[in-house]
Amino acid sequence: MIENWDTDTLVDFLKEQNLKLDKNDLGILHKQKVDSQAFLKLTEEKLLAPPYNFSGMYILLVQELEKGIEKYSIDGNSISTIRQFPLKTYPLEDKELTTMYKRNKGRLGNMPCYT
């Protein structure tokens, strides 16, 4: 998933995480053309040193990434080690929606199949 994100997708994702990154911070990622593969390899030292020069608060970002990697037992060699989240199903509680579903399901079941 995240392995193939370009810089724009990565920046959009980071914006959504409420990490208190401002335009200058995100601009650094754009200027340096940091994509997801490069971002995942950043360490605390790299974030604080040139060309990035992020402030100390970005240590929190690294810590959050490390927690996620540890929590989901990600070894970094393959995305196949990342557990998939189970899908949840929800009962239909809307009477009209249930009626429409049953009616259309019946119609689809009666249609001939041409192969």
Steps between C-alpha positions, in 0.01 A plus 500: 500500500714785627807364319383637165382849598643795312594822680157660456317198641741481794457871578120469480512206741722690746265800488211276607692367802485826700875495560524880517703512181486842337538596134876547539541150643298340224680720248828344609365157411389633161829680435702190588256278303452267795268217400365231730795264457746773594277623782481157663880487509537837676644484849494758776853607408409544133188700585698744715802536267525685167337497250189442713574702817174413670461614859503267800123451493546268203653248733136428586435414139782248501375355829148459361636322194708272720195418714299410191780285364532320834124468556439338162827301496616657175849379412548732203580223255150444369153645533364146522591502871252781563175357630190596309220658693184287513198635318192562708148439378206694627135393509250685284270683738329730252169342393492664156860408427439140608193477275689646202791262559273194509305613192814563293671185620198301383503671161870435450454136595236455228711646220640252248875461492663513156853369471 
